[in-house]
């Protein structure tokens, strides 16, 4: 504060120099952080890649020749896509309600929406089984008498996946929606646009990128869900076994090469997802 | 459609908020129905199942020797890992924001990997460096150390990603002023920077703790789930489900749910405090 009285504010050029001031502590912390991340993340992850390609492309080729593995991967993709679509529609609607309207219980709802991030996936699975299980669940027996089996079947896998990834779209969209404000929407309405037109032409384009981030993150999370799916799916070979369950099964059956190969595929998809998001974010920040 | 009938929103109310119109009313009804069917009713079922047998059944399920050991290990490991994360997470965020060196942006991507990797793959990843045929000669597989290691891996991003944006938005002029008034770098950090970072660190720490307490996937292959040694609470719940004992499963699950709820409340309080300060 005294600085500004004694001397006029400096031009912004010295910012870089100030940052460049480095003591031994700087180097020590840098070394510590790099070593920590190398030992905890970089090295272990790179080992999975080398294990997968130990025998060239053989491991990946055998994977695609096994009909059960192909089925598991297809099931994972289907469940992830359906769950992502559901969460996107739900997430955008809830975000609009949270930011644009007032209703009783709003604060409780917005806190509860974060709950899936803090709950054990096994608890998620148990909760769904207790309600939708065919034997003794709250709604399960009734639904099954209508011919709709949820637990130990694909709908259960979709529910579990949707549950664990629930807040991801909302967390991306809510802050952006608040920032965009409502002036443009009001202008559109005063020019005679109805609610639907305002949403499609004004609101949606404004939150487009937030939705894209949310969708990519949801997809990555959904493809990799393991614990909750394990409880609700029953892990039936060729029916309800997903790709992540196949990793466990292969490893426990001493097919380490197969386990590493599926793990590599899953990891590549999820790492690709985060790289896409970080590139998009960096580009958005640059504008 | 009916939004136009409300007249001019924003005239009498704070900007950006409108009372419910018919469209948004229907939207609220539909989303709340889905949210209830997916989240609220199933979670209520867990609590109801746990309490159906009365307090004594609940208590004996929790204090079962094997279960209580698993719960203690889980809470202990989650706490220890959260403490490590408070220091390492802040240091990592500091390096990412303030330091400049070749390869720094690669580190930034590394932070997200534990979030992105499927948990079962995370377990496999750790097993390849710290398992039976470890190139380092460190084998933690099937020991309680594996629980600490897995928690460290999966909770890595929480504090870093909370602290990073706050650190980026800090005004360097205040630090300069402190330094020009004779404050040492340590004093500047403790008195100027740390108070601004504290809410972000606290929020990240609660999330990291919650994640640790509920972790399952990364432990499956790594810890071997040995009773009294490397078994965590989630594994006990799964065991009870597989032994067709939903009451015991729900009892332990309720305990974890209470932890989750406390975390959510803590987060809400922290966020509100920060919002008020702004």
Interface residues (C-beta under 8 A of the other chain):
Chain A: X1 X2 X3 X15 X18 X19 X20 X23 X25 X26 X29 X30 X32 X33 X34 X36 X37 X39 X40 X41 X42 X43 X44 X45 X47 X48 X51 X90 X93 X94 X96 X97 X99 X100 X101 X102 X103 X107 X109 X111 X112 X113 X114 X115 X116 X117 X118 X119 X120 X121 X122 X123 X124 X125 X126 X127 X128 X129 X130 X131 X132 X136 X138 X159 X162 X163 X166 X178 X181 X182 X186 X189 X194 X195 X196 X198 X220 X223 X224 X225 X226 X227 X230 X231 X244 X247 X248 X251 X252 X259 X260 X263 X266 X267 X270 X271 X273 X274 X275 X278
Chain B: X1 X2 X3 X4 X8 X9 X10 X13 X15 X16 X17 X18 X19 X20 X21 X23 X24 X27 X28 X30 X31 X32 X34 X35 X38 X39 X40 X41 X42 X43 X45 X46 X49 X88 X91 X92 X94 X95 X98 X99 X100 X101 X107 X108 X109 X110 X111 X112 X113 X114 X115 X116 X117 X118 X119 X120 X121 X124 X125 X126 X128 X129 X130 X135 X152 X153 X156 X172 X173 X176 X177 X180 X181 X185 X207 X210 X211 X213 X214 X215 X216 X217 X220 X221 X233 X234 X235 X237 X238 X241 X246 X249 X250 X253 X256 X257 X260 X261 X263 X264 X265 X267 X268
